[in-house]
Amino acid sequence: MPSYDLTLPGAGVVVRAPPHTLWLRGGAQSSRLGVSQPTLFLSFRDRFRAGDLAWFAAGKSEDGNHILTASTFFPEFETVRECLPTGMDGNEMRKALQEEIQRNVFDQAALWDRSFGGTTFVLHVKGTTQPNTPALPEFLHCAAYIPPSFLANHPESHAPIAQIAQIFLESVGVPTVQDWTARALARGWSLSMGGQTPARNVNVSTLIPNPRTPGSAHLKFMGRAVGELDAILHPPVIMIPDDDDDDYFDSADHNTFDLADQLRCMQSLAEDRRQQIDVLEQRQAVLRARVATLESEVRQFRAQYQIPTQPQSPSRARTPATTATRSSPLPTNRSSAAPFTPVRSRAPPPYSAASPLSARPMSSLAHRSTPTHAPLVDNSEVSALILQHGLQHLTASVNLIQRSTQPVHWYEELLQLGIQAGVASELVAAMNTEDHV
């Protein structure tokens, strides 16, 4: 088979041996290895060819030479066309070269995904078609790369991916064919041939086509007529008449669609929802158990410290005089009751962060030495806040929280007593001040 010299702009002279394969003459290592180390070259021939193509492709996406007029092709297109023979031999060589470049691009995408954990979706449509082919999506197809692992792990993505490929053929494929045809006609090329118009694509039964070869990530999406895929993914609701007239069920009047694929998508979504419901139910059970524990503790606190079930809300503003004359189970003067001094242990707290006050058993509180009456918190700022907001009925509970729980849980426990968020924040600040004195 003869060889041909080929010059690409800015690339130097190259040799094809066989003609559809490119190697640099003196620029890369392929030609030199082919002579000096034929065994090594033949053992890694595909890799050397990929390296040569990468040499030609380097910098192309950023060289700024991307704009064409309506009647011209890129210089690379002109060079390949001029240096390859015409007729069937030239067509086969161009086809083989396209396949090799496509494989190289897809290999780079696979390397990119595997090296860094991403996902790449590549689509390519040719500008050329068979003679007499209409520029319609149902007559076109596009080559695609997408990781098989992504398709296997995410069946719910099959429908969107099929839509992306269809939109690509409608919005990019059709204009690409039209542009190529216009440039060819401007050159005076004859594009029509005798014979019938090629048949439109035969739609497959699945949204995602099978790989071109087993174990491959190369796919081939066949275009559909505009709106056909939407009708498959979202079939119209068919009204069934009362007389069950069979004319309404003529299958020839409806598009066929892949029920199995839709069922898999729905099952996957349903499974996700079930898992979410299970998680929410588990959280709900934990919260209910916590509420029950808190209610039990509150009842025991009230019984132990003789706290009224409902806090007494004053009907008028309190004054020192009226406060002193009201009957209350809590002492209003420190001198009238046994002094209470909270004892702070420097040992680790009896309750860890993972076991807040609401989750520990009441038996642990039963062994504590507690006063027989409701003492005031031994801190003037905390006591002042309690009096200011009319929370004397919660004095014992606040004192117990300060003595028995870690500071990180104070705010939460105060809220559980029914104290408003702003007041709870003020109390926590005052308790922290006393804690660091």
URQUIMO-V982349 format. One record per residue. SS is DSSP state (H for helix, E for strand, - for the rest). Layout:
<<SS> <SS>>
This chain:
<<-> <-> <-> <E> <E> <E> <E> <E> <-> <-> <-> <E> <E> <E> <E> <E> <-> <-> <-> <-> <-> <-> <E> <E> <-> <-> <-> <-> <-> <H> <H> <H> <H> <H> <H> <H> <-> <H> <H> <H> <H> <H> <H> <-> <H> <H> <H> <H> <H> <H> <H> <H> <H> <H> <H> <H> <H> <-> <-> <H> <H> <H> <-> <-> <-> <-> <-> <-> <-> <-> <-> <-> <-> <-> <H> <H> <H> <H> <H> <H> <H> <H> <H> <-> <-> <-> <H> <H> <H> <H> <H> <H> <H> <H> <H> <H> <H> <H> <H> <H> <H> <H> <H> <H> <H> <H> <H> <H> <H> <H> <H> <H> <H> <H> <H> <H> <-> <-> <-> <-> <-> <E> <E> <E> <-> <-> <-> <-> <-> <-> <-> <-> <-> <-> <-> <-> <H> <H> <H> <-> <E> <E> <E> <E> <E> <-> <-> <H> <H> <H> <H> <H> <H> <-> <H> <H> <H> <H> <H> <H> <H> <H> <H> <H> <H> <H> <H> <H> <H> <H> <H> <H> <H> <H> <H> <H> <H> <H> <H> <H> <H> <H> <H> <H> <H> <H> <-> <-> <-> <-> <-> <-> <-> <-> <-> <-> <-> <-> <-> <-> <-> <-> <-> <-> <-> <-> <-> <-> <-> <-> <-> <-> <-> <-> <-> <-> <-> <E> <E> <E> <E> <E> <-> <-> <-> <-> <-> <H> <H> <H> <H> <H> <H> <-> <-> <-> <-> <-> <-> <-> <-> <-> <-> <-> <-> <H> <H> <H> <H> <-> <H> <H> <H> <-> <-> <-> <-> <-> <H> <H> <H> <H> <H> <H> <H> <H> <H> <H> <H> <H> <H> <H> <H> <H> <H> <H> <H> <H> <H> <H> <H> <H> <H> <H> <H> <H> <H> <H> <H> <H> <H> <H> <H> <H> <H> <H> <H> <H> <H> <H> <H> <H> <H> <H> <H> <-> <-> <-> <-> <-> <-> <-> <-> <-> <-> <-> <-> <-> <-> <H> <H> <H> <H> <H> <H> <-> <-> <-> <-> <E> <-> <-> <-> <H> <H> <H> <-> <-> <-> <-> <-> <-> <-> <-> <-> <-> <-> <-> <-> <-> <-> <-> <-> <-> <-> <-> <H> <H> <H> <-> <-> <-> <H> <H> <H> <H> <-> <-> <-> <-> <-> <-> <-> <E> <-> <-> <-> <-> <-> <H> <H> <H> <H> <H> <H> <H> <H> <H> <-> <-> <-> <H> <H> <H> <H> <H> <H> <H> <H> <H> <H> <H> <H> <H> <-> <-> <H> <H> <H> <H> <H> <H> <H> <H> <H> <H> <-> <-> <-> <-> <H> <H> <H> <H> <H> <H> <H> <H> <H> <H> <H> <H> <H> <H> <H> <-> <->>
